[in-house]
């Protein structure tokens, strides 16, 4: 008997999942579990949460409890399950434990209380194990990368182990009823983290506080410095000049609201010297570096990047202080740099610094060609002094925590955290680990590649994306300041991140450092869900070495097995990086594909066959970079996407659904005419029957014609966005392809995944075009005219000929108000010219075309206005929405982005429009009068 179809294999409320995932990934939304440590392309927590839930509960169409029920009853039940998903997508989910409780009860009901064990062999930033644990599953996460393992371990092992415990610090011990007080969740852990973080700040300031002098104001007063802004310098190659020229992206300091502050470079051409002042008036001086190269500020000669690189490799790039940002009574103030502020940095002597080499070649790295070849080169001497001082204090703070825990009477089993301890020793290890994470955050925000953002008047971190690009003007923050990027701020963010990890339903979680292909530790009856490496998009190990070197120095002794090597493991890493294979892209592809097959092949025999596995695929958009014409990375989707599908299918899996998740607030029409979407594609897969038959091409085409229409109908009933429909439809299409052991072409060869995808897309477009419903003659004409001419003019003769074929006339459509005919030219009437008081009930020549256009026009005024029109359109409103799918496809093929967005927005707003329409009428859309159709 085949397993029941799960919700993820049939329908999902993608609108809610997209919105929640976009919010989750949006920077600056406040304390969040992601703040515990940086990880690249971290899977959005709501996405992981919802996909796990939808993998565990039955779709009503496959649930025995609904056997024999009507289609309407099944829709109602599906809508109820969607409601649980929407609750799981709430903002500030940590404040809604009832959402997890409700989801858990539903999961227990659908599984009969027999929960699988969740396995994520590529745990990365820990999103999937964390969310699985919240939903009540025992979870196992593994990764080859020790930084990833430590992040995941923090979520699923360390935090749950020390919940509801009172703090041990002396200040807390002074409180009355400390032991009898109910310490909720991680409150005690957070209180200790903040206390010992402050202890470290005081100790560090005693050691290196002199390296961070106050700034003198024009009135003689002193104020604390928030940050020092520096510009790299290079000698001008012009023999007649030879000046030391600054390399500056922008001279702007503040552009927030009406506040405008800039740096004024004062040039002494005779002496070839330059000084800098801060100004609050006048136009800003243009920067000296563009994507094409630099310009000497003295002689105005262009300076190629080749010269700057050569000087960098010869260790001849310098740095000059160009501005000082200080604390003011009403915000930041900007101070002209002085010689004493410049000279203080020469007194910085770090007690330790990482002497490890950067990779010679690596994905996303551009700095080596400028002479930045060691990890220590990514920091200034003062930054190295700060980081080495704070990391050097970790053993001392751990010792202090252990002493205070003993004084409080905390039991101790003398077992370390790494070995599974839960007493005072392990607790001291935990506090040390989280403080080490705060040091890593400080490194990210306080290195020689951190930048200053004028619009926010703030320092920005290095890893805004998964690369280390060259930066010309950079920001050096004061960790002892009261504002800005301070040590206190970094500890606070880690503390709030811990606080916002809700208490998990299941307390059992394990994170291990293992090669993904090593499944010896896995038990039977597993649910596999994973977000594997993204082919050749992200060099995880090379990037994470930035943090690894500091973690190894500060807490390496607490995790001796994970930090046994100088840098993170490289060669076994499952990414398709040609530079690790002597530049051979084919070998790199084979490495990725082979490792992927080995991993999934070793796990498939232990799967709980009741549930589909979920695999995430993501890609990064081509990005604009600053500073170097070679810093951009191009999107290479096709090879990676096809390789992933081929690997799964050849390993014995059948893909049963594919879901696009757009984790971006700013929707962009990317890669018109392809299946490229904004962020993630989620694949649900099941094991293919071992006796799966062969099929011919004609069998595959026949299957699609029989099964794809119903699958498409179900997707459209969820108001899936047109931009997502093509990708989601790949699921049922590729399911038909992958259920066969092989599909044979007419020449005897096997049909490739690429060919199958092409055939699926062709069939989809045909179905969308013919699945709109009853189409009046005028709308048939408008669709075909739109396909040929878009919004441009065409000859009257061609329009008249086409109209006769559609049994209508140009004159009639002009009177209907959808076509403009004058001077022998014909064009589609633009929406802005449609009448505002249009009523479909009184329109004597009603067309489906104008129904769709009026809905879009009303939507521009708000969903309430569109809902009012829906109540007048009645049953025709669904046909109008379905027409939007087809018109979107036309726009996509013709590159009409603005029009495509209009149709996409109509469909994505449909659930809310319908909800408001139901509120207006009390029952939903009313039946329209059958007038003139």
Helices and strands as residue ranges (DSSP letters): G 7-9, H 14-25, G 33-36, H 45-56, G 60-62, G 64-66, H 71-88, G 93-95, H 97-111, E 117-120, H 127-134, E 139-143, H 146-153, I 154-158, H 159-161, H 170-173, H 187-208, G 209-211, E 215-216, E 222-223, E 225-235, E 244-247, E 252-254, E 261-268, E 273-279, E 294-295, E 302-303, H 305-313, E 318-328, E 331-335, H 339-343, G 344-347, G 367-370, G 375-378, H 381-392, H 394-408, G 417-419, H 424-445, E 451-453, E 458-460, E 473-477, H 487-499, E 509-513, E 526-530, H 540-555, G 556-559, G 578-581, H 585-603, G 604-606, E 613-618, H 637-650, E 653-661, E 680-687, E 694-696, H 697-717, H 722-738, E 742-744, H 753-770, H 777-789, E 794-795, H 796-805, H 810-816, E 819-822, E 825-828, G 831-833, H 848-859, H 863-873, H 876-894, H 897-908, H 910-921
